[in-house]
Amino acid sequence: MLPPFVSFIIILILILVFSKYELGIILLIGAILFGLLAEVDLFTVFANVFLDPSVILLAIAVTLIPILGAIMEESKMMLELIEKLNISKKSALMLSPALFGLLPVAGGALMSAPIVDQVDNELDVNKKVAINVWFRHVFILIYPLASTIIVSSVLTQIPLYTIVLVMLVPFFLMTLLGYIFLIRSIPKTEKHNHRDLKRAFRNFIPIIIAPIIDLIGRSIWKEFEYEEIFLVIGLFISLIIGLRFADYGLKSLFTFAKKMKVWRFPLLIIAMFLFLEVFIESGVPDQIASVDLPLILFLILAFILGFATGRAQLPLTILIPIYLTQYGLTVFPLLEFALLYSVTFLGYIITPLHPCVSYTYQYFKTDYKSAFKYLALPTFISFAIALLLSLITFF
């Protein structure tokens, strides 16, 4: 049989090659093949994952989130929210993709692209691509319902809302850089729509109520072992409120579930934890940890993997356990996590393999190379700052 480390490299290469397809299925097959090659007890692995209430609750949560997104999309509540805010052109260009980015729906970039297009008809289409992609993802860095944050909390053992707080720094930095390079030079215009903040806030309730309930539950019942239950409860309440506001019946949930192909989301979560369990049981993390990789190399690998896969969760699923094992930790250090999470997102934001990127430049009838020049500056300045901070922490 092949050594476990060699098996891991082979499986990882195959996952990277086929990651453009349905990642949940690819990861599941990869976990099984890796387990067979590394002679891991797959029965125990499957039992550990499927009998873990935290994993099951997490799978339920990521099933409900896209249904909520579909309700907000179909009912046009998110579009109305932006219109009723009646904000300036610059604010609208930033906020429109940011708010739509909170909805985890397939092809979501195509929902905000027409709004960005309408806000300023004279703006360079390549800059519009960059604005739509950049600001669509900035808010995801701190949104507690983002599946990448939820999964990272489980993997790192960092409380969910501690992650949200620590990610505020990269969030503000990336927002500032996005404003400087993409928004600042755009001329100001007068606002023409009627502002209705009450209506705007009403439409925002279905999105914000789930994290509020989740935060309250985790704060009051701190010792409860399976805290993901609060997120599930919050999402159910959000769904009920969303259905009520949109005047949809309960039967519409099945329609939205079918439209969103919700089976993909829990499958990905289950597959990720199966792969992680096999990875740990194979002994590969101990072998990699013995090499003693510096943080800066982890960051470079995270950026490359984010770019190469067009995913954010996959690189983090691979690198977080390796880092924890290398340093003998059970909880990921906050600064190091913020850097790792940020650079993974930077690679993920600018790759042409990322559907939001390809959808957006196709919508604006341009090409990746032309749009990339606008994304490059804020991306690589952010990346350079992360690398610099990693060197400072090293010394």
Secondary structure, DSSP 8 states (H G I E B T S, - for coil): ---HHHHHHHHHHHHHHHTTS-HHHHHHHHHHHHHHHTT--HHHHHHHHHT-HHHHHHHHHHHHHHHHHHHHHHTTHHHHHHHHH---HHHHHHHHHHHHTTS--TTTHHHHHHHHHHH-TTS-HHHHHHHHHHHHHHGGGT-TT-HHHHHHHHHHT--HHHHHHHTHHHHHHHHHHHIIIIITTS------S---HHHHHHHHHHHHHHHHHHHHHHHH-TT-S-THHHHHHHHHHHHHHHHHHHT--TTHHHHHHHHHTTTHHHHHHHHHHHHHHHHHHHTHHHHHHTT---HHHHHHHHHHHHHHHS-SHHHHHHHHHHHHHHTT-SS--HHHHHHHHHHHHHHHHH-TTSHHHHHHHHHTT--HHHHHHHHHHHHHHHHHHHHHHHHHHH-
